[in-house]
Amino acid sequence: MTDAKKGAIASAEGHCLCGKVSIQLHQAKPVVDVCHCVMCRRWGGGPFMGMSGDSFEISGEEHVSSYPSSNWAERAFCKNCGSNLWYRFTPTDHYSFTAGVFDIRDGIEIEQQIFVDEKPAFYDFSQETPMKTGAEIIAEAEASGLSFD
């Protein structure tokens, strides 16, 4: 259900492939960010499409395992079925949930594509979106005071 006042989805519900982990995202932004970096593509076999919201609830946390993929990020998945669940940017504790776990088919658009300089040539999205290179994303983060050392 969309909250017209904020343009947000009041509640987005989803789960992993086996159903042991469920996620409820509150005031979900009706957009996905697409990341084409090498790590995201190796993690999921293609670009990562992430959704975020104001808050969230996770049930079945005992079935979740996380992997620290860098000094600034961790990636979580279901220990039972292997479904990718979220990417957490550790300096800000921001969670970006895998869009495909949610039971939403319409009303979501791509907000931006990042690390486009690492995107392979064998796929493209037809929707025109802002695109940023890895260097641009890192420069923006560093300008806001974050460090990647």
C-alpha positions in Angstrom: 0.0 0.0 0.0 1.4 3.4 -1.0 1.3 6.4 1.4 0.5 9.3 -1.0 1.7 11.9 1.5 5.3 10.6 1.4 5.2 8.7 -1.8 6.3 5.7 0.3 5.0 2.2 0.5 3.5 1.9 4.0 4.6 -1.7 4.4 6.5 -4.0 2.1 6.7 -7.6 3.1 8.9 -10.3 1.7 10.9 -13.4 2.5 13.7 -15.6 1.3 13.2 -18.5 -1.1 12.5 -21.1 1.6 10.5 -18.7 3.8 12.5 -19.1 7.0 13.5 -15.4 6.9 10.9 -12.7 6.6 11.4 -9.0 6.2 8.9 -6.2 6.8 10.0 -2.8 5.5 8.1 0.2 6.8 7.7 3.4 4.8 9.7 1.8 1.9 10.9 4.1 -0.7 9.3 3.2 -4.0 12.7 3.1 -5.8 15.6 0.7 -6.2 19.2 1.6 -6.5 21.1 -0.6 -8.9 24.8 -1.5 -8.2 27.0 -2.9 -10.9 30.2 -3.3 -8.9 32.1 -6.5 -9.2 31.4 -7.6 -5.6 27.6 -7.2 -6.0 27.7 -9.1 -9.3 29.7 -11.9 -7.7 27.4 -12.0 -4.7 24.2 -12.3 -6.7 25.1 -13.3 -10.2 24.0 -9.9 -11.6 23.5 -6.3 -10.4 22.3 -5.7 -6.9 18.9 -4.0 -6.7 18.3 -2.6 -3.3 15.4 -1.0 -1.4 15.3 0.8 1.8 12.8 2.3 4.2 12.4 4.2 7.5 12.5 1.0 9.6 12.3 -2.7 9.3 11.6 -5.9 11.1 13.2 -9.3 10.5 11.9 -12.6 11.7 13.8 -15.8 11.5 17.1 -14.1 12.3 18.5 -17.4 13.5 18.6 -18.4 9.8 20.6 -15.4 8.7 24.3 -15.4 8.2 26.4 -12.3 7.2 29.7 -11.9 5.5 32.0 -8.9 5.9 32.7 -8.3 2.2 34.9 -5.2 2.9 36.0 -2.9 5.7 32.8 -0.9 5.2 30.1 -3.5 4.2 28.5 -6.7 5.1 26.1 -8.9 3.1 23.5 -11.2 4.6 21.9 -14.3 3.3 19.6 -17.1 4.4 21.7 -20.0 5.8 19.1 -22.5 4.6 18.3 -21.5 1.0 21.1 -19.1 0.2 18.8 -16.2 -0.7 20.6 -12.8 -0.6 18.8 -10.6 1.9 20.6 -7.3 2.5 23.7 -5.2 2.1 24.6 -3.1 5.2 26.9 -0.1 4.8 28.6 -0.3 8.2 29.8 3.3 8.7 26.2 4.5 8.7 24.5 1.2 9.6 22.3 1.7 6.5 20.5 -1.4 5.2 19.6 -1.9 1.6 17.4 -5.0 1.1 17.4 -7.1 -2.0 14.4 -5.9 -3.9 13.5 -9.3 -5.2 12.6 -10.7 -1.8 9.6 -8.3 -1.6 6.1 -9.1 -2.9 5.9 -5.9 -5.0 5.5 -6.0 -8.7 4.4 -2.5 -9.6 5.1 1.1 -8.6 8.8 0.7 -8.2 11.3 2.6 -10.4 15.1 2.6 -10.6 16.4 5.7 -8.8 20.0 5.5 -9.9 22.7 3.1 -11.2 26.1 3.1 -9.5 29.5 1.7 -10.3 28.4 1.8 -14.0 32.1 1.7 -14.9 32.2 -1.9 -13.7 29.0 -3.0 -15.5 29.6 -5.6 -18.2 28.4 -4.9 -21.7 26.0 -7.9 -21.9 23.1 -6.2 -20.2 21.4 -2.8 -20.0 18.2 -1.4 -18.5 15.8 0.4 -20.8 14.8 2.9 -18.2 16.9 6.1 -18.3 18.4 6.8 -14.9 21.1 8.8 -13.3 24.4 6.9 -13.6 27.5 7.2 -11.4 30.9 5.6 -11.6 32.6 4.0 -8.6 34.9 7.0 -8.3 31.9 9.4 -8.2 30.2 7.3 -5.5 33.4 7.1 -3.4 34.1 10.9 -3.8 30.5 11.7 -2.6 30.9 9.5 0.4 34.3 10.9 1.3 32.9 14.5 0.9 30.3 13.6 3.5 33.1 12.6 5.9 33.3 8.8 5.3 36.6 7.0 4.8 37.3 3.8 2.9 40.8 3.1 4.2 
